[in-house]
Amino acid sequence: MAKSVLNVETRVRTGKGGSRKVREDGLLPAVVYGKGVEALNLRLDPKALQQAVATEAGWNTLLTLKGDGPFDGLVVILKDMQIDAIRRNPTHVDFLAIDLKKTLAVMVPVQPVGKAQGVVEGGTLQLIRHELEVYCLPTNIPTSIEIDVTALNVGEGIHIDEVSFPEGVESQHDVNFTVLTVVGRMAEEVEVDEEDEEGVEGVETEDVSEEAADEE
């Protein structure tokens, strides 16, 4: 469980104009919301946020807000972040206020463990789902969901029902979807070879036709 403290301030001006002014001041506009919590408009130092979530938990880091306002002491996680399409810097963030004693749904990255037998034989491991949604207490959020892939051969995969989750962590899915799989390269190579052969045959046919026309 990763924890950080984040200093924030109340944002008086709201709307597009208020957010623009916050960004002009070199700060980041934000909002915090959650069950039983009145939505609060905040502003903060983007570098401070970057440092706060620079843990092994990333966005799932438990952030304790500090500052002069009703948000002081509130525990939140980073829920959403808007990014500028050109500059690639954050332009707005959403925080979700959480209750440490109640379960919540979070997205956790998938971490393959080991080298699949199919990869050793020339195949490629493909992650179909880079993240999985899990339900657990905030204090039980895992940094990743580890999946042992060493026994996988080409053409084999692991479905969500086959994934082992840490104690206190559950997954609730209606469909038994594929999380990762090992694919071979034979089909791709054969397809490329066939295209090359067709191209060569086409050139030869054209040459013969031209020679015949010259003879006539």
N, C-alpha and C positions, 0 to 999 in steps of 0.2 A: 504494500500500500504506500503510494507516494503522496506526500503532502507538501504544500507550499503556501506562503503568505503573499497576498497581492494587495498593494495599496491602491485604492481607488478614490474618486471624488464624485460628488453629486453633480450631475449635468443639469443646469437650470434651463437652458434653451433646448428645445426639442425640435423635431421635424428636420427636413432637409437642410434648412438654413442653419439650424443649431449644430447639426452634425458637420456641416461644411466648416463652420467656425472652429469647432473642436479640432478638426484635422489641420486647419491652418495654423493652429497653435502647437502643432506637433504631437497632439494627443489622439487617442483612439476612442470614438464613441462606443458605448456598450449599453446593454440592457440586461437586467437580471429578473427572472420570473420563476415561478414554481407553485406547486400546490400549497395554498394557504399563505402565499407571499404576494403582496401587492407589487406589480411591476415597477421597477426602479430604473431611472435613466442615469447612467454613470459615464465617466470618462477616466482614462488611465494612460499610463506611459506604455506604448507598444513594446518597448524593449523590456520593461518589467514583466509583461505578460509572456514574452518569449522566454525569458529566464525562468519564470514560474512553472511553465509546462515543459521545460527542458529536462525531464526526468524519464525514467524507463517506462512510465505510464502514459506519457504524452498528454493527449486531451483528457484522459481519465484521471489525471492528477487531481486530488482533492485540494481545492483552493479556499483558503480562509480569507475573506475580504476584511480589510482594515481601512478605517477612515472615519471622518466625522459625518455620521449619518445613520439611518436605521439599518443599513446593511452591515454595520460593523459586527464582526464575529460570524457572519453568515458563511456557511460552507456551500460551495458551488463547484460545478464542473463546467468546462467549456463545451457548449452545445453546438454552436454554429459560428462560422467565420466567413465574412464576405471578403473576397480578394479582388483588387483592382486588376482588370484584364490585361493592362499594358505594363504597369509598374510591378505587379505581382506582390504588392504590399497589402496588409489587412486594412479594410476600410470600416468595418463594424463587426462587433462580436456579441454573441448571446451567451449568457450564463444561466445554467439551470440550478436553482436552489434545491438542495437535497436534505433529506432526513437520514441521519446515519443509522437509524434503527429500522428503516424500511427498505425493502428491495427496490431496485430500479433496473431499467433496461439500458445497456450500453453496448457499443460496438467494440470488439476486441480483435486485434490482428491475429492472423493465423501464422504459426511458425513451424515449418516443416523441420523435422529432426532426422538426421542421418542422410545417407545417399541411397536412393532407390536402386534396386537391382536392375530395373529397366533402364535407368540412366547410365549405369555402369556398362550396359550392353549397347549404348548408343542412343537411347531414347531421351526424351525431354520431360521434365516435371512441369506441369502446368497448374497454376493456382486458379481455380475457377472462382473461388470466393476468398478474397484477401482479408476479409473481416467477417466475424460471426457475431450475431446479436445474442447476448447472454443476460440472464437475470440473476442478481445477487445483491447482497448488502454492499453499500459503498466501500466498506472496509475490506471486502473480499474480492474486489475487482482485480482480475489477473492482468499481468502486463501483456500476456499473449496466450493463445491456445496452442500448445505444442502437439504435433501429430507425427508419430513415428512412421516414416515412409520407407524404411530399409527393405521391407519384404515385398514391395510393389514391383511387379513386372510390367512390361509394355502392355498396354491395353487395360490395365487394372486401375482402380481408383478407390477413394474413400468417401463414403457418404456421411451425411451429418449424423445419422443414427449410429455410426461406428466410431464416432469421436468420443474420447473420454475427457470429461471436464473435471476441473479441480473440485475438491469438496466445498460444498456451499454454493456452487455455480451450476446453473441449469440453462438448458436451451429449449425453447418452445417453438417448434416449427411444425407446420401441417404437412409439408412436403419433404420427403427424404431426398434432398438434392445432393449433387456431387460437390464436394469441397475441393478436391484436387485429383489429378489423374496423371498417368505417365503415358505419353504418346510416342509412337515410333516415327521414323523418317522414311521408311520404305515406300509408303504410298506416295509421298511427295516426290521422292526421287524417280519413281516409275513414271509419274505424270510428266515430270520435266523431260525425261528421256523420250517419251512418246511424242511430245511436242517438237523436240529436236529432230526426230526421225521424219516427222511429217514435213518439217521445213526443208530437209534435205531432199526428200522425194519430190517435193513441189518444184525445187530448182532444177532437178534432173529432167523432169517432165517438160518443163519450159524449154530447156536446151534442145531436147530431141525435136520438139515442135518447130523450133527455129531452123534447125538443120534441114528438116523435111521441106520447109517452105523455100529454103535456098536452093535445094535440089530441083524443085519444080520450076 
